[in-house]
Amino acid sequence: MTQTTSVQQLVRGVLHGEKRAIAKTISIIENNEPEAQKIVSLIYPKTGRAHIVGITGPPGAGKSTLIEKLVKELRNRGKTVGIVAVDPTSPFSGGAFLGDRVRMQDLSMDAGVYIRSMATRNHPGGLAKATKDAARVLDASGKDVVVVETVGAGQSEVEVIKVAQTILVVLAPGMGDDIQAIKAGQMEIGDIFVVNKGDRENADKAVSDIQAMLELAPEKKGWKPTVIKTSALTGEGIADLLERIDEHAKHLKKGAHDERRKERVENELAEALTQKITESMMKELKQSREWKKLTEKILSREIDPYSAADRLLEKQLKNTRKH
Amino acid sequence: MSKSEKKIRVLIAKPGLDSHDRGAKVVARALRDAGMEVIYTGLRQTPEQIVETALQEDVDVIGLSILSGAHNTLFPKTMQLLKKKGLTDVVVFAGGIIPEEDVPKLKKIGIREVFGPGTTTSTLVQFVKKSVSKTK
């Protein structure tokens, strides 16, 4: 495949919303193929139109089922939607069981909905590294809303703020102590809290418990997070939830968006740079004589690993200056 | 971006109306344990849904599981749609309850291999790995 022609063709396809192009592009990015960075550089200027909604929360809260209902309602309102559903990669086998589509079967034949299942591929934090760029591809392809569903365990809360503009924390009643269910970090990053499975009898208590906690929480730059009760089964609360999501989108447009976006952008630049520096430096250093010498010294306990690292860094910086 | 990390993506689908999915799930788990990413779409999939999913998820392989005897209508439909959507690179295999005498016909329409009950998971894993390396 001639590199330039294919990349241009793919990007053109993405911008026209062609499914095959979207599918291939996400794969290239996910697999970190040589064309990946070039593709992202061509797509990036065309992003920024879609509203990106992150959905996090513990497993079993009914996120996928809720997403199906939300998306159906969005479709009724004429919006096109992209969904990135993330599931964990097994740290032992490297494989993954991606079963979120089971709960979204009604959406699979809707031409206005694109669903991509992604595995975390052992990227820490419950989100795949490629999730951000997959969301960008869907944004560039013209989707009005992009929903990113996280794994819901570990620290996906922290990861999801790097990707999404509006963050929903979805909980279900009766999952142990409801207050405990809101882990440290979720309180701070949730823009909208959802108590799903609202048809259960302890749902109202869960809602009032969370409301009480939110009363104590500080306002986030003019936005007061609230809690909504939903039932993905009965459809209760779905319209309210969409209203709230819309309100948050409007709030972001008034300026809060720019601040949060700046933070996200600086984080991403730092991460990208760290990775490139590490990669290029580590390769060289690992093959150097100095590395071998210092390893021996650590083994014979002449020096500790941290001081050895200092020495290597010093040598590396001296070498860089010489050139 | 660091080094390339390709994974084999497999769609395990149950076309038609039969609701026995234990076999399909066993296969799905075995492939996952062999390091693959397995998209499982659940029961009662139409050929249209299966092909649409394969397209969006950019899968390398499709495994069709069927126990209802409807393979002679559903499989050709699926293969036709795959061709129509340009997904001719995707390797398709089948499993479940499919009589021996139907196998040659199915292979003719493009089903790479048919695995009956009693097939070991390691046979399946080997098959998938081998067939993907051929087309890539």
Interface residues (C-beta under 8 A of the other chain):
Chain A: K19 R20 I22 A23 K24 I26 S27 N31 N32 E33 P34 A36 Q37 T89 S90 S93 G94 G95 A96 F97 L98 G99 R101 V102 Q105 S108 M109 Y114 I115 R116 S117 A119 R121 Q275 E279
Chain B: M1 S2 K3 S4 E5 K6 K7 A28 R29 L31 R32 D33 A34 G35 M36 E37 V38 I39 Y40 T41 G42 Q45 E48 Q49 E52 T53 L55 Q56 E57 D58 K85 G86
